[in-house]
């Protein structure tokens, strides 16, 4: 009898409909020394900048002024989990040269389903231009020397739209968009955190410093007891703080897109998204690569992990903790405990109080810093969403890849135009801080979904030698459970 033809089963990474990885060698990692590290780290700088403008400058102060520093333990736990999550994101990108969104699309039932799921979740998280609106409050204070009130809503809207359009202008120029964001966030890290540190050393009493440090362990110095969850807390606000302590949700996942464009690991072979003005057409790979994990390759792999550890544990983890504490110290020192600062003037509330107690010069500096932080955070969040949706479309659709001669810039700027048009409409829908809390709560839910999804991708698709150790797998499960608790508390309080 004739033998029946055997069916060759597709590789695991190709079973959802995407192409299989190509075989290639792992690029040699850099070996920086001294100031050379500043050129090597980069993705961690971007996500740190996003975190400072969301949780650290807005949500953290709103919580600490109202309830005290004993809730700082939430930030410590959240940033710890997010740092582990971030390194696992970069594990996938170093190994394959793909953003993790592509890795998610490589899982069943289909790439199309996961493309829709994460695009919708991303939109629900940062499709609301809350940071442009809150930046408008700081700019309004700079010009008028007073806090915005309900009667100023239209003025705040027009300033917010102008800030949003300024973000678009910045994304049009440069060579590599990731590099532009990296430079802007280095300026933020050095100048803004340095300014907050100087002002905290000059104006914050020692007792407030002690209260903040004790709060990392959940200890309340006022009552001299541990108070992990003060009575009467707003769980919607607390859940937002948990999500945006660190970066938050889909923006964390976009770290892998920036790592690809930075050229980490196999990302060096994949290409990057160039800018419209100053950039040139780049062949961006729609599918990734994989290397044979032999002895030589694993030595190179360990060199890349050295870079990842510096980018995440030194830059992101330490910076996110400092970024939460330093603004919080100033807010708590200058605003009365229990004050509700969730309205239009949240970003200028500190400047207003400083103006009354110290003077206009320092108040103006704080208002300017606040406007810059929030404007740049809007820039980072807008770019992150545009970049991620562009990569999802580029990976999932052959028609998109051939549009306009296969130039990824056409796709990127078409997505940007659509999202900016929506953002101008969304600024009219609610107060910026309400939009911020809404997006942050969605970010918490995203972690509940993405942490186990990332665990599945890294333990099923990657070669055995490249998979995470057991303690990291346990940490991702614990992270999903941690965020699920606060998402549940937020929903139950509605």
ABEGO torsion letter per residue (X at the ends): XBBBBBBBBBBAAAAAGBBBBBBBBBBBBBBBBEAAAAAABAAAAAAAAAAAABAAAAAAAAAAAAAEAAAAAAAAAAAAAAAAAAAAAAAAAAAAGBBAAAAAAABOABAAAAAAAAAAAAAAAAABBAAAAAAAAAAAAAAAGBBBBAAAAAAAAAAAAAAAAAAAAAAABEABAAAAAAAAAAAAAAAAAAAAAAAAAAABBAAAAAAAAAAAAGBBAAAGBBBABBBGBBAAAAAAAAAABEBEEAAAAAAAAAAAAAGBEAAAAAEBBBBABGBBBBBBBABBBBBBBBAAAAAAAAAAAAAAAAAAAAAAAAAAAAAAAAAAAAAAAABBBGBBAABAAAAAAAAAAAAAAAEAAAAAAAAAAAAAAAAAAAAAAAAAAAAAAAAAAAAABAAAAABGGGBAAAAAAAAAAAAAAAAAAAAAABBAAAAAAAAAAAAAAAAAAAAAAAAAAAAAABBAAABBBAAAAAAAAAAAAAAAAAAAAAAAAX
